[in-house]
Amino acid sequence: MVPVELNSSYTRGMLARDRSLPLRFLPLIAVLLAFVGCGGTEPASQTAASTAQASASVPPTTTKPLPRGAERISFTDPSNATRVMRGASASAGPITATPASVEFGVVRPHSIVEGEIELRNASSQPIVIEKATPSCTCTTVEMVGKEIPANGTLMMPMSMKTNDAIGAKFAKVDLVFRGVPQVLTVSYNAETAFIVRATPPYIDTTTADPSGKIELDPNKLRGQFKIQADDRKPFRVLSVDNAAPKFLDFNPSQDAPRWEYTLLYDFSTTPDAQIPRWVIVETDRDDCPLVDLRMRHPATRYVPAIPFEQFRAAAGATSPGETGEFSILLKKFTGKILAVKSGDPKFKVLSTSQTADETGVMIEVKFVISAEIRGTYLFPVRFTVEVINPTTGTPAPPVQADLFIYGLVR
């Protein structure tokens, strides 16, 4: 293992303040098949696990409770009939899957979507399922070796878990039946989004000159953005980067809570070295305590050498003394995780676990938060990896990149 020593701190300013609103944000849920630790003073070991067959996978329907705001949505539940769209049937030889696709619409991060798909055998002989291969570890079926009776049916439970990556989520399972040359594919689709969101989801202080070069536009260092709740329930904005929010046409001491706010920002006097990579908005909603906006500025440009699914990860809200957690997908990654270390002494990595499939490597990290931290935080976690050439099997020199973690202690 290769220890990583960081000589500089990326930490954002912390505001030590007590909260009168207690909140315990439940740990993030991840489906993990193997465990690793990290090198150096935050030790870890590497173990890769494969889900080549569904019978070897661990269902995401864990006994752990879902985080606040997350949902469990079944397309077979009549109460979801208007929310979930079932696709048409599909067949491979004498076997028909109904429905062969399900569209769950907008769901919250760390939710589980599930249901039972009917497999019908139109032949006069029973047919055995030889393989049930999910496209990612977020999807679970356990059907290998099960038999579909002659002229009968077999129900196939299938579930998919979303992480905190915002956007489209797609997962499929390829079914192979004994004696049937065709592969039958069933799929789930969903869009992951927080219940409270920013519009636009970034602050852009740049502009392109006629040659296409991106430069700072001083006129964009001041501006505004909206924060709104999709369910239109009133809420309060408590802080922006640990400071009092600056509202447009709203007085928090006099006006009733709203479902939508316009917030003002001003970075015109902020030195480049202090421009935040993300602006973190804190709300009083238990199901969405934090909203992040990417800061587009020449000083925050970042192209990591490691294929993170996203450049930041959410650790949610914790009470003082609790450990934090986050997960991140390394897309299409083949190699070894050599070390995972905090870039800020106020945070220390405790443990790391991972699972691998054809989409990449999903890593879950637990970390300790210094006792004096209150309010929102943002800090880097440095990953050191060794990439393996899939053709030659030889390792490339280790590379490093920072993933930025944000969360809240109150």
N, C-alpha and C positions, 0 to 999 in steps of 0.2 A: 504494500500500500504506500502511496505517496502522500505525505502530509503537505498541507497547503498553509503557508504563512502569509497573512495579509498585512502589509505595512501601513495601510491607510484606512480610515473609517469613513463609511458613506452615510453614517447615521443622520437622520433628520432631527431637528429640534424637538424635544419632548416637552409637553406642558404637564407639570405635576399638579393634578387637581383631583379632588375627591368628588365622587358621584353619589347622588342620593337615589338614583334609580339602579338597583341591583340587576344584573343580567348574567346569566350563565349560558353561554352559547355552546351547544353540544358539539363534541369533536366531529370533524369531517369524517365521512364514511368512505372507505376505499376497499376494493376487492383485491386481495393480495395473495399470491401463491408462494412467494419465497421471501427470505429476509436477508438484508445486508446491514453492516455497520459501516463506519467511515474511518479513514486513516488519521494519523496524528493523535491529538489529544481528544478528538471526537471519533472513536474507533468504529469501524464497520468492516464487514466482510461481504463479498459479492456472491450472490447465487442467482442464476437466471432460471426462470420457470417458463414452460411452454404450455399453451392450451391448444395443442394440436387436435385434441378430441374433447368434446364437451364433458365426457365422463370424468376428465381430470381437472375440471374447473371448479372453483368455489363460488357458489351463488352469491350475487350481491344482496339478496334478501337476508341479510345478517340479522342477528338478534339485537344488535345495537340500535337504539332509536335514531330516527332521521334528525338532521339538524333542523332548527327552527326555520320555517319557510319552505323546506323541502316537502315533496308530496309523494304519495304512493298512488299511482293511477293505473287502474285495470280497465282494459277496453271491454272486458266482459261484464263490468258493472253497469247496470242500466242507468245509473245516475250520470255516467259519462257519455251517454249515447249521442248528445249534441256536441260534445267537445272533441271526441275521437272519431276519425274517419277510417273505416275498414276498406281495404282494397279488395280486388277480385281474387278468385281462386287461381291456383297454378298447379300444373300436373307434371309428373315425370313417370312415364309408363302408366301403370295402373294406379299410382298413388297421387292423390289430390290433396293439397293443403288449402284450408279455408279459415281465415283470410290469409293470403300469401304476403300481404303487406299491411302495415298499420301506421297511420299518421296521427301522432299524439298532439300536434300543435305546439303551443308555447308551454314549457314546463320550467320549473325553478331548478337552480343548481343543486346537485346532490340528491335529486329525486330518483325514484324508481318507477319505471313504466313496465307493465306486465300484462299477462293474459294467457289464455290457452288457445292454441291453434289446433284445429281438427285435421288429423291425417286419415284419409279414407282409402281403403284398399278395395279396388273394384275387381280383383282377381279371385279365383277359387282356391288359391293357396295362401297361407300366411307368409308375410314378408318381414324380414328382420332389418332393423336400422343398423348399418355397419359403421357409419361415421356421422357425427353431427358437429361440424366445425364452425365455431363462431368467428366473426371477423375481428373481434377485439375482446379484451378481458372485461369490458363493460357489459358484455352480453352473456347470458347463461342459459344453457339447456342441458339436460342430462337424459339423453335418449339412446345412447349407444347400447346395442344388444337387446333392445326392446322389440317386441313383435307386434305387427299390426295384423289382426285376425283376418282370415279370408272373408270377403264381402262384409268387412266390419270397419270400425274406426278406433283410433287411439288419440287421446288428447295429449298435446305437447305443451307443457308450461314453458314460457319464455319470458325473460326479463332483461331490462337494460337500465344501467345506472348512468346518470349524467354527472359530470364534474363541474368545476366553476368556470370552464372555458365557455365564453358566450358565443352563440351562433348555432349553426345547423349541426345536428347530431344524427348519425346514420350508423346502423349496425345490421348485420345479416348473419344468417346461419345456413350453411350448405349441408344438405342432407344427402347421404349416399345409402341406397338400399341394396341388399343382396339380390343379385340377379337382374338388377335394373341398371342399364348403362347410363341413363341420364341423371344429372344432379338436380335436385329440387332446392330452390333458394327461397327463404322467407326473410322478411326485413321489417325493421322498426325505424321510424323517422320522428324527430322532434326538433324543436328550436329551444335552446337554453337561454333564459333571460332572467335577470333579477327583477323582483316585483317593483323596486324603485330604481329608476335609471336617469342618467344625465342626457340632455339633448343640447348640442351634439355630445358624443361620448369622449370628447377630447377638447383641449384648448390649443388652438393653432396660432402661433406667433410668427410664422414663416410665410415667405412668398417666393415664387420662382421668377428669376429674371428671364429675358428673352432667350438665353442660351439653355435654360432649364435648370440652372444652378439654384439650389435652395438657400435662401438667405433670411436673416432676421428682418421683420417688418416692425419698426418701432411703434407704428400706429396700432398694432395688434397686441401690444403688451397690456392694454386695458380692454376690458370687454365684459361680457356676461354669458351665462349659460342657464339652462333650466334644469330643475330637479323635479321629477313627477312620479306619482304612483300609478301603476297600470290599473289597479283596482279602484282608483279614485277615492281611497280612504284618507282622511286628513292625518297628517303627521307633522312633526317638528324637525327642523334642521338645527342640530345642536352645536356643530363646529365645522370649520373648514380648515384643514391642516392645523388643528388644535387651537385655532383662533376663533373669535366670535364671527359668525357669518355676516356678510354685508348684503342686505336685501335691496331689491328694487320694489318700491311701492308696497312695502310690508313692514309693520312695526311689531316685533315679537312680544313686546311688553303690553300691547294694547289689542292687537288683532287675533282673532281665533285661528287655530291651525288650519292649513289648507292642504290640498292634495298636490298642488303644483306651486313652485317658487321660482323666481328669477334671482339669481345670485350674481354679484359683481366681483370682478377680480382686477388687480392692478399690480403688475410686475415691472412697472416702468423704472423703479428705483432699486430693484433687486439685482445684485451682482450676478454675473453668469454662473459663477461657482455655486451660488445658492439657489438657482432655479430648480424647483423640484421635478423629478421625473414623472411623478403622478401627484395630482391634487386629490386628497382624501376628504370626502364629505361624510360627516357622522349624523345619523338620524336617530329618532327615538323608537323606531320600529324594531321589535325583537326579531322579526323575520327578515330584516334587511338593514342591519345597523350601519353598514358602510357602502359608499358608492365611490368608485375611483374614476378619475379622468386622466388620460394620458396627456402629458405636456409636450407639444411639438415645438421644439426650440433647438437652435444649433448646438447649444450646450448639452442637450439631452439625447443627441443621436446615439444609437446603440445597435450594433449588429453582432449578436453573440456568435461565438464559434461553435456552439453546441445547439442542436436543433430543438430548442424548447418549443412546445406547442404555443405558448404565449410567454411574453417577457416578464410577467408578474404573476403571483399567486396569492390568493386570499386565505388568511388564517382565521378570519371571523373575529368574534368578540369573546373574550375570556374574563373571568374574575381574577383579581390579584392572587398570585400563587399558583394558578393553573398553568399547565403546559400548553403551548400552541401547536397546531398541526397544519400542514398544507400538502398538496399533492401536485405533481406536474408530469406531463407526458413528454418523453423524448421521442420525437417522431422518426420512424424508420431508422432507429438507432441499433447498430450492431457493434457491441464492444463491451468494455468494462467500466463501471463506476469506481474510480480509484479513491476519491475523497469528496466529502460534502462538509463544508465548514462555514460558519458564520463570519461575515465581514464586519461585525460590530460586536464589541465586548459585552454589550448589554444583553446579547442573545447568544445562546450556545446550543448547538445541535446535540440532541440526546441520542437519537436512533434513526435509522433509515431502513425502509423495506421496499421491495420492488417486485414487479411481475412483468413478464415479457410476452409479446405475441407478435403477429405480423404487422401491427400498426406501430410498434415501437416498444419502449420500456416506460411503464408507469411507476413513479417513485413517490412514496409517502415519507414525509420527514416530520419528526417531533422535535420541538425545541423548548428550552427554558427561557423565560422572560425575567429580566432583572426586577427585583422587588420594587424599585422606585418608579418604574414606568407606569404612567397613567395617560389615558387618552389614546389617540391614534399613533401608529408608528409605521415606519417604512425602513427596511434594512436589506442589505444584499446577502445572499447565500452563494458562496463560490463552489461550483462543481468542477472537479478534475476528472476527465474521462480519457480512456484509451480506445480509439476507434479501430475495429478490425476490418481489414480489406476482405470483402466477401468472396473475392475471386481467388486471392492467394492465401488467405487465412493469416496473413502477417499483420502485426499491430503497427499503427502509425504512432509518431511521438505524442505524448499526452497533451491535451489542450484544456484550457480553462475558460469559464464564462460565469458571469453573475446572473442569478435569478433574483428579482426584487420581491420581497414579501411584505404585505401590508396587513394590519390588523388593529385591534382595539382592546385596551384593558380598562375596565370600569367596574 
